[in-house]
């Protein structure tokens, strides 16, 4: 058993005797899912974001990510997982009705690409806020290339019920309630990083990629066929070297500190205020056109990619860091999920139940601070599992020594069993125990993982990645073609679409200040970075 498992067992026993274990199942969950719009020809759609969906700038549930063609579905938070999945299902059906000849791509790795210029950067209109969102994406393209930005993923947003925190604080003893909540959410975040390599193994679905993804040089991958690169034991190339996240820190010196919320906020704020010679060579405003918002290590905090983020919802032009300092952590966002190619929604209820268990376990388990050596181990472990996770001989680093991946994974899943039993009993849902058994089976047999299934299917059917992904995309298109959309939900989405377009028009009609001044005012509200004192920086006027 892992060294901290007895503490979790004792804590669950005490929670059952002295607290309210039912609060473990009363949290809130929200889902975010990205999907590329793809033309019937098989390439990325070059059409604008469909006006029938509303404004990507102001619609709360249907927007775009990096590219004009990269749709993002965002559910509001729900108290039950089926509600969140029903909402996501309805959003897909609604969009399906309005895509015309286009389809949604079924996998994280993109369709056939025709180079950088074939990828349209998302546009959000002529308002200052819309221009800022567009220029930020232009900057990402200059910094990391556009191709990296069209990889799709799923984000799982989770928070404990507000009543949980005073109960838990009374059980453990401790400080003022907000400080207690923030400290334990940050502990959850650290453990999600420590053990986060389990997620790409269990749910990774990107072991192969179309050759057109690589526009400048051949990758260090094997050739599957004339159209496809792959790695034989890969689970999630999206989370590996070819993905977007690992390019941010190479030579840039950007590394967030997760010791506390204060340290996290100020480490990112420092990066948004520290000039970077590499980015300075790009230029900021060249011949009157912005190439990036600034030439700092990060243009804004959200440019820093992490597999997990503590989150609070900004108000108005408030920066994410300012929101966290002002009001604390509202929820935790897990960002390491590949799109589930075998489910039309990109995620299914078994995954959601397991993620609920996993995040609760990471909250309840001891969470020491992460030193420099452990940070290197965390980064290496995630990379190794992404590229070699199904290798039965794979070893990870734990506390300076090598351990077999499968042994460590079994330990974690075994340690989660008492929690699964308690949550199943409190929720009346035996599916929590069933999903834990399913994940154990994947650890015992790597062929049961989505990545193993994908490569096996590609071999058996003689398909390259594109053919495989296009077939599943068409199957999912037919699934939504047969789906009935609740009429009340359709009316609600029609209303939101219309209101979002009106809000964008009002923004654009306002007598706005010059864009340069708008940016100055926005960045003046940042949390001060690179500070040595422990007090939050006051907001600038």
PAVOMI-804301 format. One record per residue (C-alpha): x, y, z; residue in one letter. Coordinates in steps of 0.2 Angstrom, whole numbers, padded with zeros to 4 digits, always signed. Example, Ala and Ser with C-alpha at 12.3 -4.5 7.8 and 13.67 -1.06 7.14 Angstrom:
+0062-0022+0039a +0068-0005+0036s 
***
This chain:
+0000+0000+0000x +0006+0018-0003x +0013+0027+0012x -0001+0039+0014x -0016+0027+0011x -0018+0023+0030x -0021+0042+0033x -0035+0041+0020x -0042+0026+0028x -0042+0034+0045x -0049+0050+0038x -0063+0042+0030x -0067+0032+0046x -0067+0048+0056x -0077+0057+0043x -0091+0044+0044x -0091+0044+0063x -0089+0063+0066x -0093+0072+0050x -0105+0071+0036x -0099+0059+0022x -0114+0063+0011x -0105+0080+0007x -0092+0070-0003x -0105+0067-0016x -0113+0084-0016x -0100+0094-0026x -0102+0102-0043x -0095+0097-0060x -0094+0106-0076x -0087+0100-0093x -0078+0108-0107x -0075+0099-0123x -0066+0105-0139x -0070+0099-0156x -0063+0104-0173x -0076+0108-0187x -0070+0098-0202x -0076+0100-0220x -0082+0086-0230x -0066+0086-0240x -0057+0080-0224x -0048+0096-0220x -0050+0109-0206x -0066+0120-0210x -0061+0137-0216x -0079+0145-0214x -0082+0157-0200x -0090+0152-0183x -0108+0149-0188x -0118+0165-0184x -0133+0153-0180x -0123+0147-0164x -0122+0165-0157x -0106+0175-0153x -0091+0166-0149x -0086+0181-0138x -0101+0182-0127x -0110+0166-0128x -0108+0157-0111x -0109+0139-0117x -0103+0138-0136x -0087+0147-0140x -0071+0144-0149x -0054+0140-0143x -0038+0145-0153x -0045+0143-0171x -0061+0149-0179x -0064+0131-0182x -0060+0124-0165x -0077+0124-0156x -0078+0123-0137x -0093+0117-0128x -0094+0124-0110x -0107+0117-0098x -0112+0127-0083x -0109+0118-0066x -0121+0105-0061x -0124+0095-0045x -0125+0078-0054x -0115+0071-0067x -0129+0065-0078x -0135+0083-0079x -0119+0089-0085x -0118+0075-0098x -0136+0079-0104x -0131+0097-0106x -0116+0093-0116x -0126+0081-0126x -0139+0094-0130x -0126+0106-0135x -0119+0094-0147x -0136+0091-0155x -0139+0109-0157x -0123+0112-0165x -0125+0097-0176x -0141+0105-0183x -0132+0121-0188x -0116+0114-0196x -0123+0111-0213x -0110+0100-0223x -0097+0100-0209x -0094+0087-0196x -0086+0087-0179x -0069+0078-0177x -0069+0063-0165x -0052+0064-0159x -0039+0075-0150x -0027+0075-0164x -0033+0085-0179x -0038+0080-0196x -0028+0083-0212x -0019+0100-0211x -0011+0110-0225x +0002+0120-0215x +0001+0134-0203x -0009+0146-0214x -0023+0134-0217x -0028+0136-0199x -0039+0151-0196x -0036+0160-0180x -0052+0164-0170x -0060+0181-0172x -0071+0190-0160x -0076+0206-0168x -0070+0224-0167x -0073+0228-0149x -0057+0230-0138x -0061+0214-0129x -0064+0204-0145x -0047+0212-0152x -0038+0207-0136x -0044+0189-0137x -0039+0188-0156x -0022+0196-0154x -0018+0184-0139x -0021+0170-0151x -0010+0178-0165x +0004+0179-0152x +0002+0160-0148x +0004+0157-0167x +0020+0167-0168x +0026+0159-0152x +0022+0141-0154x +0015+0138-0171x -0003+0137-0176x -0003+0118-0178x +0000+0115-0160x -0016+0125-0155x -0029+0114-0164x -0026+0099-0153x -0042+0096-0144x -0046+0090-0126x -0058+0089-0112x -0058+0098-0096x -0066+0092-0080x -0071+0106-0068x -0074+0100-0050x -0078+0108-0033x -0084+0102-0016x -0100+0108-0009x -0099+0124+0001x -0105+0115+0016x -0091+0103+0015x -0078+0115+0020x -0084+0121+0037x -0087+0102+0041x -0070+0097+0035x -0061+0112+0044x -0070+0107+0061x -0065+0089+0058x -0046+0093+0055x -0045+0109+0064x -0037+0124+0056x -0037+0142+0051x -0050+0154+0044x -0062+0145+0032x -0056+0153+0016x -0038+0150+0019x -0042+0132+0024x -0051+0129+0008x -0038+0137-0003x -0024+0127+0006x -0033+0110+0004x -0038+0114-0014x -0019+0118-0018x -0015+0101-0009x -0027+0093-0021x -0019+0102-0036x -0001+0095-0030x -0007+0077-0029x -0016+0078-0046x +0001+0083-0053x +0010+0069-0043x -0002+0055-0049x -0009+0064-0064x +0001+0052-0075x -0013+0039-0072x -0025+0049-0082x -0017+0048-0099x -0014+0029-0096x -0032+0026-0092x -0040+0038-0104x -0027+0043-0117x -0033+0041-0135x -0020+0049-0145x -0006+0036-0149x -0005+0041-0167x -0006+0056-0178x -0008+0061-0196x +0009+0065-0204x +0002+0082-0210x +0003+0088-0192x +0021+0090-0194x +0025+0104-0206x +0043+0108-0203x +0053+0092-0198x +0050+0074-0196x +0046+0069-0178x +0055+0056-0167x +0041+0044-0170x +0038+0028-0179x +0030+0026-0196x +0013+0017-0195x +0009+0018-0213x +0011+0031-0228x -0001+0044-0219x +0003+0041-0200x +0016+0042-0186x +0014+0033-0170x +0022+0026-0155x +0019+0007-0151x +0016+0010-0132x +0010+0028-0133x -0006+0033-0123x -0007+0051-0126x +0004+0060-0139x -0006+0075-0135x +0001+0076-0118x +0019+0071-0124x +0033+0080-0133x +0023+0084-0148x +0009+0093-0138x +0008+0111-0135x +0011+0111-0116x +0029+0106-0115x +0035+0120-0127x +0031+0133-0115x +0046+0131-0103x +0060+0127-0114x +0072+0141-0112x +0059+0153-0105x +0061+0149-0086x +0042+0148-0083x +0037+0137-0069x +0022+0139-0058x +0024+0137-0039x +0011+0127-0031x +0016+0129-0013x +0001+0140-0009x -0012+0150-0019x -0002+0165-0015x +0014+0157-0022x +0005+0151-0037x -0003+0167-0042x +0013+0177-0040x +0024+0165-0049x +0012+0167-0064x +0011+0185-0062x +0030+0187-0062x +0030+0178-0079x +0017+0190-0086x +0029+0204-0082x +0046+0197-0086x +0052+0202-0103x +0058+0187-0114x +0072+0190-0127x +0065+0176-0138x +0048+0184-0139x +0055+0201-0141x +0062+0196-0157x +0045+0193-0164x +0040+0211-0160x +0024+0217-0152x +0017+0230-0164x +0024+0229-0181x +0019+0241-0195x +0004+0246-0185x -0002+0228-0182x -0001+0218-0166x +0009+0202-0167x +0006+0198-0148x -0001+0207-0133x +0017+0209-0126x +0034+0201-0126x +0034+0194-0109x +0037+0176-0104x +0018+0174-0104x +0006+0186-0113x -0007+0182-0100x -0008+0169-0086x -0019+0157-0096x -0005+0155-0108x +0004+0144-0095x -0001+0126-0099x -0003+0115-0084x -0013+0098-0083x -0022+0106-0068x -0027+0123-0063x -0035+0131-0048x -0049+0143-0054x -0060+0157-0049x -0072+0166-0062x -0065+0184-0066x -0077+0198-0066x -0077+0211-0080x -0059+0214-0085x -0052+0206-0069x -0037+0195-0073x -0038+0176-0067x -0024+0179-0054x -0033+0194-0047x -0049+0184-0046x -0040+0170-0036x -0032+0183-0024x -0049+0192-0021x -0060+0177-0019x -0050+0161-0017x -0052+0145-0027x -0069+0141-0033x -0065+0125-0042x -0051+0114-0049x -0049+0111-0068x -0042+0095-0073x -0035+0097-0091x -0026+0081-0096x -0041+0072-0104x -0040+0067-0122x -0056+0067-0132x -0064+0050-0130x -0065+0044-0148x -0077+0031-0144x -0090+0041-0137x -0100+0055-0146x -0098+0067-0131x -0079+0064-0130x -0082+0058-0112x -0093+0046-0104x -0101+0043-0087x -0089+0030-0081x -0074+0042-0084x -0083+0056-0074x -0086+0044-0059x -0068+0039-0059x -0062+0057-0060x -0074+0062-0046x -0065+0048-0035x -0048+0053-0041x -0050+0071-0037x -0058+0067-0020x -0043+0055-0016x -0031+0068-0021x -0039+0080-0009x -0040+0068+0006x -0022+0061+0004x -0007+0070+0012x +0000+0083+0000x +0018+0089+0004x +0026+0103-0005x +0034+0099-0022x +0053+0102-0022x +0064+0104-0037x +0068+0086-0038x +0050+0080-0037x +0045+0093-0050x +0057+0085-0062x +0050+0068-0058x +0032+0074-0061x +0037+0081-0078x +0046+0065-0083x +0033+0053-0077x +0019+0062-0087x +0030+0062-0102x +0035+0044-0101x +0017+0038-0098x +0012+0049-0113x +0024+0040-0125x +0027+0023-0117x +0013+0020-0105x +0008+0003-0111x +0025-0004-0111x +0024-0018-0097x +0042-0014-0092x +0040+0005-0090x +0047+0012-0074x +0043+0029-0066x +0052+0039-0053x +0046+0040-0036x +0056+0048-0022x +0072+0046-0031x +0070+0028-0036x +0063+0018-0050x +0046+0009-0048x +0036-0001-0061x +0022+0009-0068x +0010-0005-0066x +0014-0008-0048x +0012+0010-0043x -0004+0011-0053x -0011-0004-0044x -0006+0004-0027x -0016+0020-0031x -0032+0011-0037x -0031-0001-0022x -0029+0014-0010x -0045+0022-0018x -0056+0007-0015x -0062+0012+0003x -0066+0029-0004x -0076+0021-0019x -0086+0010-0006x -0090+0026+0004x -0095+0036-0011x -0105+0022-0018x -0114+0020-0002x -0118+0038+0000x -0123+0041-0018x -0133+0025-0019x -0123+0022-0035x -0113+0006-0037x -0106+0012-0053x -0091+0020-0043x -0085+0002-0038x -0088-0004-0056x -0078+0010-0064x -0064+0006-0051x -0064-0012-0057x -0063-0006-0075x -0048+0004-0072x -0039-0010-0063x -0042-0021-0078x -0034-0008-0089x -0019-0008-0078x -0018-0027-0079x -0021-0027-0098x -0015-0012-0108x -0025-0018-0123x -0041-0012-0114x -0035+0006-0114x -0042+0017-0127x -0025+0020-0135x -0022+0001-0136x -0040-0002-0143x -0036+0012-0156x -0020+0005-0163x -0027-0013-0163x -0042-0007-0173x -0031+0003-0185x -0021-0013-0188x -0035-0024-0190x -0045-0013-0202x -0029-0007-0212x -0033+0011-0207x -0021+0025-0205x -0025+0038-0192x -0035+0050-0203x -0046+0035-0210x -0049+0029-0192x -0054+0046-0185x -0064+0051-0200x -0074+0035-0199x -0078+0038-0181x -0082+0056-0184x -0095+0050-0197x -0102+0038-0186x -0104+0051-0172x -0112+0063-0185x -0125+0049-0189x -0128+0047-0170x -0133+0065-0168x -0143+0065-0184x -0154+0052-0175x -0155+0061-0158x -0170+0072-0153x -0166+0088-0145x -0177+0094-0131x -0188+0108-0137x -0186+0118-0121x -0167+0117-0122x -0167+0122-0141x -0177+0138-0136x -0165+0141-0122x -0150+0140-0134x -0159+0150-0147x -0162+0164-0134x -0143+0163-0128x -0137+0164-0146x -0148+0179-0150x -0143+0188-0133x -0125+0185-0136x -0125+0193-0154x -0134+0208-0146x -0121+0209-0132x -0107+0209-0145x -0115+0222-0156x -0117+0233-0140x -0099+0231-0136x -0094+0236-0154x -0106+0251-0154x -0099+0258-0138x -0087+0273-0140x -0072+0264-0134x -0055+0270-0129x -0040+0267-0141x -0035+0248-0140x -0017+0253-0134x -0025+0262-0119x -0037+0247-0116x -0022+0235-0115x -0013+0247-0103x -0028+0247-0092x -0031+0228-0092x -0013+0225-0088x -0013+0238-0074x -0025+0227-0065x -0013+0212-0064x -0007+0205-0048x +0011+0212-0045x +0023+0198-0049x +0041+0194-0043x +0037+0200-0025x +0047+0196-0010x +0034+0200+0003x +0019+0190+0008x +0005+0203+0005x -0006+0203-0010x -0003+0218-0022x -0017+0231-0022x -0026+0233-0038x -0020+0247-0049x -0033+0261-0054x 
***
